Amino acid sequence: MDKVKLFQKLPNFLKTLIASARGYQLKKLRSANRDLYLKEIKSRDTWTKEQIYQYQKEQSRIMLDYAVMHVPYYRTLWNDIHKIDPQRDHLILDNWPVLEKDALRQNPELFLSDEVDKSKLTHIHTSGTSGKPMNFWFDRYTISYWYAMYEYRIRNWNGVTETDRWANFGGQLIVDINQEKPPFWTWNFVMNQLYFSSYHITPENTKYYINAIIRYKITYLLGYVSSIYSIANEGLKQNLPMPKLDLVITTAEPLLQHQKETIEKAFGCRAIQTYSSCEFVFGSNENLNGDIYIWPEAGIAEVMDEKGLIKLEGKGQLITTGFLNKGMPLIRYRLGDTVKINKGFIGGKNFDFFEEIIGRTDDLIITKDGKIVGRLDPVFKSDINIKESQIIQEDYDDFTVRIVPDEGFSVKDTEAIASRLKDRVGNDVVIKFDIIDKIPRGPNGKFKAVVSHITQKKFNA
């Protein structure tokens, strides 16, 4: 039995102890040097455009030089470049080619610095937006500085702190998918966090979630848009007594206007969205005025237009160069999202900001009993031997998983995918696998990791 399924079977008091022990580990990792970092981050609120420009220029040169000196992939890249063009300067970002995700997938360890001990780095798996497994490593500085920015920009700017009692709607399988009665949550007393299962939200279960928010005296919510919106919308429909909160922070999915209005009406507070990447190469968040500022110390954000030209502002595919993670530097890394960057002025800060965030929407899965399931990428978070994949919901209980196999692909991979998908959408679904050479692309050259024909019919009716 794996650890997740074992955790699901534990009594609630043991779940609380284990979740709190994990919370202690995370808090210790994320809070290192917090006061020092918060002081630095706060000081940049009053910086001028010129100060931000000079800071980013210097940080860029430091990271570019470090990458060429200490990272095998970039060292080889620039040896090859200098054979053709000896005068090309690696300290100028414009001289660097775009880094595609395939290069990172094929040889992730070539991007690790030769100055770091891999065993001391934090390692994560992610499938990304195309369903392909990816691996990233982070040093302690990156994680602690990132969460200092998160604390100040996302929480403090908007009137809450990490010491407040809060609830998180995420993708962890803390409760067996077939469990029909509450609790559908776990309490982490170290972080004052109530972690909700996103996989048990149904019209019938909505009252249990709302009652838990009230009983645990939660002051703000953080998590998937689809989950929080479902609770808010159904709570209003059923005329349930809704708790008044201080803030709702949404993650992972775009916050659409109708969702924002419903959430704010239900909980009597502002709802803001965040937009960042799990690679920690850029970060941004909305403030209470609706401005989505880009964090200057996280990295440089550029856009590549339809002609392949890279610019610092305008509309195009997001290209990022991270400043924090010397353990695994990512230079001119193409994330795949399409955005519109504005380097002008808005609100009270001189930061660059996003005018639009495009192409981040995953289709939601709707199960037969009314559950709405978003962000199915954890199905592929493992060393599964696939190049790319796509989940298609043909009907409520009928799924097709398109797979482009990689070397070593076997029935064990399909069994693992099927098991994880059933954990999230129910054991009674039928899952067919379509083994193909390439996932069909749309007009923009991309494909969605999740396509639901049920969702399309429901929301486009």
Summary of the structure (lengths in Angstrom):
residues: 461
radius of gyration: 22.3
end to end distance: 43.0
largest distance: 70.4
contacts: 1459
relative contact order: 0.12
helix: 37%
strand: 25%
